[in-house]
């Protein structure tokens, strides 16, 4: 899905796991963004609540400024925030849980 201008959503943006890409040529503003796919924003990203990424094969790229309340990365979802950024909280959940204490 290509948005040729700005996209403002009063609620949440939801991209199901491994769905088609969302490309916003302007800025994206939403309360929450949940992505299991490719997200590319050429302008600014403003997420007042949670930006949640959950896919090892895809990434979230923001070329402008990024302002995010809470950023959650699950399964090593990649976030590339190229411009200025302001994050309230960062939560990272690895793809595989750590092993038992002492190894093996």
N, C-alpha and C positions, 0 to 999 in steps of 0.2 A: 504494500500500500504506500503510495507516494502522496504526501501533502505538500503542495506547492507554496504554501504560506505558513502562517503560525497555526498551531493547534492548541486550543484551550479547552480543557475538560474539567468540569466542576467536581467530578467524582474521581473515578480511577480508570486508568488505561490498563487493559489486560491482554497480553499476548500469550496464547496457549503454548505449551512445550513444543518446540520445533515447528512452530507455525511460520507463515511468511513474514518477511522483514517489514518493519515500519520505518520509513524514511521521511523525516520532516525537514524541509528545506528552510523553514523559518525556526521559530522558537516553540518549545513544548512546555505547557504549564498544566499541571494536574495535581490533585491532592495526593494520589498514590499512583505508582507505575509498577506493574507486575509483569516481568518478561521472562519467557523461556525461549526466546528467539533473538534475532538480530534487531537492534534498535540503533538508528543513526540520526542524530540531530545536528544540523548545520549551524543553528543559532544557539540560544541559551536554553538550558533545562532548569525549570523551577518546580520542584516537588516538595510541597510543604510537609507531607507525611513520610511515607516509606517508598523508597526505590528498591525493589526486590528483583534480583537476577538469579535464575536457576537453570543453567545449561552449560555444559562443558564445551559444546561445539560452537556457541555463538557469543557475541559480545555486545556491549553497549558503548557507543562512541558519541561523545559530545564535543563539538568543535568550539562552541562558545563557552560562556560561564555556566557553571553548574552550582545550584543551590539546592541542597537536599537535607531534609530533616534527619532521616535515618537511612543509611545505605546498607543493604543486606546482600551478601554474596554467598550463594550456596552452590555446591558442586563446582567450585572454581570458575564461576561465571566471571568473565573479564569486563572490567570497567575502564575505559580510557577517557579521562576527563582532561581535554587538551587546554582549555582556558582556565580562567580563575575558578576556584572552587571553594565552596563553604559547606562543610558536612557537620551536622549536629552530632551524629553517632555512627560508628562503623561496626558492623557485625559480620563476621566471616565464619561460615560453616563449611569445613573441608569436604571434599568429595568422599573421602573414606575416613572413618573415625580413627583416632590414634590407637596404636596397639597397647597391650597391657603394660603396666610399669615393669621395668627390668628387661624389656624385650620379649620376643616370641609371643 
